[in-house]
Amino acid sequence: MILTVERLRAVLDYDPISGIFTDAGGKVAGHIDPQGYREIMVDGRHYLAHRLAWLFMKGEWPPRGVSFWNGDRADVSWPNLRLASQSQTAMGRKARNKLGIKGVSSTKYGYRARIFMKKRQLHLGTFPTIELAAESYARAAREHFGEFARVDQ
């Protein structure tokens, strides 16, 4: 059975400013899962809190993915949520490399900057310093990803 907005509102309350869901007893609902998302059980089924927030506020399930403006998956306050495609969500992910700087890797010739767009890798150049490579990535990310660009690490 698909959870309806009526059923959700009957069992949980949602504060759009804080992003906190509470049950009828006032207890905070859910827990943070290993990936950093808040997960809430309703009627024996687990749901991601950001999707429940969308249902609660809009009265319908999100038509596609929901992304977080500040990058914090546990922050499901309404101003922090926005619709996003899978690729837009990926644009906003943190760096997952040894340097901790998105789009930058080290080579024996310096620091390489590259960006992934539409399932393709675009080489932005090799730079003598990590700062120059990071700046190159940041400029390209802002240009190509707009509001979904994540350039802060």
N, C-alpha and C positions, 0 to 999 in steps of 0.2 A: 504494500500500500504506500502511495506517495504522500509524504507529509504536506499538509495544506497550511496556508497562512493562518487559518482559523484554529487549527489544532496547535500550531506553534505558539500562537498568542494565548491559548488556553493553558498551556503548561509552562511557558517561560515568559519573562519580561525582559526587555532589552533597553538599555540606556544608550542612545546613539552618541552621546558626548563621551562617555567613558568607554563604551564598547563592551560593557559587562552584561552578561545574561545572568538572570537569577531565577531560581525556581519559586514555587508558591510560598515556601518557608523563608525566602530571602537569602538563601544560600547561593553563592556563586556557582554557576553550572560549568561543568567540563574540566578539562585538564589540557596541558600543553603536550603535544605528541613529540616524538623524537626529531621530527623535521621542523619543529618550532611553531606549528599551527595549533590554535585552540580547537579542541574537538569536544563535542557535546553529544550525549546520548539522549535521544527522544524516542519513546516507545520501543526500546530495545534495539535501536539502530543508531550507529555513529554518524554524525554529520560534522562537517567543518564549519566553525562558527562564522567565518566571513560569508559563507553561502547562506547560512541561516539569517544573518543580519540583512542580507539583500532581500531575502524572502519576507522578513519581518517589515522592512521599510517600504518595499515596492509592491508587496502582495503577490509576487511571482518569483519563481526561481530565476537566477541570472541566465540570460541567453547564451553567455559564453563565460570565460574565466573572470575571476575577480582578482585584482592586483592591489598592492598596498603602496600608497604614496611614499611612506617613509621606509619601506622595505622590511618593516617588523611584522612578521606573520602572525604574531600573537595580538597585535593591536587591531581590533576589529571595530574601532570607533567609526561611525559613519563617514566623517570627513576624510578618513584615511583610505576608504575603499573606492575603487573605480573599476569599470569593465575593462577587460584586456584580453587580447588573443593570447594563445600559448607563446607565440614568438615575442609579443610585447612583454609578457611576464618574464621571459628569459632575458630580455634586454636589461631588466632591473635587478637581476641577481648579483650577488656579491662575487668578488674575485674568488676563484678556487685554485689558484696556482701557488707555488712556493713563495713567490715574491709578495703575494697579497695585493697586487695591483692589477685591476681588470684590464685585459687586453695587452699586457706586457709580459714578455718572457726574456730570459737572458740567453745569449749565444756567445760563442767565443769571439764574435766581432763587436759585441755591445749589447744593446737592448732592442729587441724587436717589438714593434707595435703592430697589432692586427685586429681586425674587427670581423665578426661573423654577421652576414646579412643574407636573408633569403636562402639559408642553407649553404652559403658559400663563404669562403674565407677571403678577405681583402687585406693584402699586405700593405701597411701604411709606411713602412720604412724601418731601417735599423739606425739607432741613435747612440751617441757616445755616453749619454747619461740616462738613468732611469727616469728622471724628471722630464726630459724631453720626449721620451717614448710615451710616458703617461699623458703628457699634454697633447700629443698627437692623437692618442686614443680618445681622450676626452672631447677634443674638437670634432672628431669624426662621429662619436656617439651622439653628441648634441645635434649635429647636422642630420644624421640619419634616423635617430630614434626619438628626437624631440622630447616631450614630457616624460617618456619612459626611459630615457638615458640614465644610467647610474654611473657616475664618474667619481663619486666619493667612495672611498674604500671602507 
